[in-house]
């Protein structure tokens, strides 16, 4: 019997084109259009087929094309210049001080390391960190099968496929032992009954190295080798194992590489085991006590929470946690129940599981949500962790997400910006004045032509994509031919793409079939709708929404004007956000933490029609798009769905459609272009990841400073602070407010200072160890306002049974207010007043 062996032949680049290999090894080419153009120029068709995967593309190039390119002096010079520019760019990279942990990264369509919004945000974060030259590296998992590839069967049901990645075609390099470059670096993890061996790979994302963990090693069992197959796959035990890999093995990897990381940034709770591994290492190698190690970790860790939806916050069964982490807890000197309490909202409540979000919050002094509204929601969700603290005082900040404009901006708008704002617009992208003044200079005809061209290009791309998909599925030639003529490149196009989950209400627009059909079939002012998105394989309700949409378009024979684009990924996303006229976003407020797709649409000249949730709650100004619903929730979601479904159709009928189709004598919809200007002038300058990482950079600098300060002089400041905290823990419980002298029996005169005095039983603590504050907030109907604070000064510095604290209050503007006295611990090394979860209020 014949025995056949498979093998591959790789193209050899001529010496003149050696720079292409260097360029292909760094993902920066995906947001440098002049660099990706160098590859595409060699063979546009092959570049498209390889989905922009530069190493795979180079490996398969025909020798004749390479010889021709090597003989083209202009092309060779361009390649050499681009490679030299990359080398110079990388030479400026600082030593990493911040480690950014994320479960997924959306970096390029050819790298299936992402599922949705969290991954795209992480990818944009590290890209902007590279552009802004932050001292950051990334840590994640390498998925051999990714999330899943989606197809829809004849019944409209989602089917999942898991193709195997070919790592030999990825721009990655194996991570080797620092002391022996010939030996693969391997990390050992302990499971309850066996060891698991983990290797690592490195991806270069501009200046940012991204390390990816992988269990595909021969020493591992088949079960363990599959641990890094799928993103968000498997059962709860599989998920726990993956999160242990991310947090624990990821931290050990950095230690083995000798990278001196000062600050850990946990992007969502998946990596919440990293602080525990850091503590273990500090105890073992630096001989710190557990309390000392914990304090250093807390002060040098940042946690970003991304979702107000319970399913997005992993909670593991206590028994499963003890089975896997019981031995680890013992190494920290913790009893099993003590370890479990670190992940519980209410310690000692045995009914609670172990929350990764709670564990992260308890071990990070700096915590933030991903929009201002999400900050308020998060403070409400987690305020139980700070007993007695008013909800709006909970120390969870809001750092609103953004998008990496260079990755997502359309060719048409980029060209306009280069012409009218300057070729360096991306370096100045957070300058509001540049956008406001520059966008105003763009002639209406140019702006509208860019919109028309982008829509035409998108329609052509989607026609090819749908026809190819039908052909692969074995559809008839008639159906394939019909697909090549779907959609109208001049019709008002609405896009709706997201993960299909019930709270995102992806079918809200179909609530009244008769009205939406009239809009779709109108003879002179028709609309067309593009749907895309995946439901989690285990989310039956989300899958039903997809099926309902597909059945609707098929039952009403709308295939030419309503399209569900299968297998939503970064490529489809770029096509949609670049070409749609209106981006529809209909989550149930306030369950959308932020959302970023609408930001991309705005940067490409499209308009948003969205519920006032997440980022749109901040961005909408009445002129730059449309708001759906009010800034309040109905107790009954059914009532809210019905009301907002009707309102959505009314907005489309009364404003969106007529604004698009009302044209002046030049064929330009003046009202539409006016709103495009308002959107471009107000949104990209603020909602970009350069601004976002600048916000994080401030947090990084403070956390790095804290880390260095606590570690100085053989950890002397840390040990002193830890001793103070331990002593404070027993004493502060007896602190109480004895008397308040603040006369509000009559209205306070504005403009005249009023004395305030508070007597405090200090329980033996020094007055310098307490911060006494008068907390004031306005009384506003229907909402709880934020406090402002006035710090009172002790009248003695010496310990005493009671101490009088005083200040003078300059009354705020006329109005009604309420006030209270707050006492919190005080220390120069504290990050915020509630860091120790201790406070006393009057």
FENVENSUL-V849595 format. One record per helix or strand of 3 or more residues. SS is the DSSP state (H for helix, E for strand). FROM is the first residue (numbers start at 1). TO is the last residue. If there is no record, write none. Layout:
BEGIN
SS & FROM & TO
SS & FROM & TO
END
This chain:
BEGIN
H & 15 & 17
H & 19 & 24
H & 27 & 31
H & 33 & 42
H & 44 & 49
H & 54 & 59
H & 63 & 70
H & 73 & 91
E & 98 & 101
H & 117 & 131
E & 136 & 141
E & 149 & 152
E & 158 & 161
H & 167 & 169
E & 172 & 174
E & 180 & 184
E & 186 & 191
E & 194 & 205
E & 208 & 214
H & 222 & 228
H & 236 & 257
E & 263 & 267
H & 269 & 271
H & 274 & 285
H & 290 & 299
E & 301 & 304
H & 310 & 312
H & 318 & 331
H & 336 & 341
H & 356 & 362
E & 366 & 369
H & 372 & 385
H & 391 & 393
H & 405 & 408
H & 411 & 420
H & 425 & 428
H & 432 & 441
H & 444 & 472
H & 477 & 483
E & 492 & 497
H & 502 & 504
H & 508 & 510
H & 513 & 521
E & 527 & 532
H & 540 & 555
E & 562 & 565
H & 570 & 579
E & 582 & 585
H & 597 & 603
E & 607 & 611
H & 616 & 619
E & 625 & 628
H & 637 & 661
H & 670 & 682
H & 689 & 734
E & 736 & 741
E & 753 & 761
H & 767 & 769
E & 770 & 780
E & 788 & 791
E & 802 & 810
E & 817 & 825
END
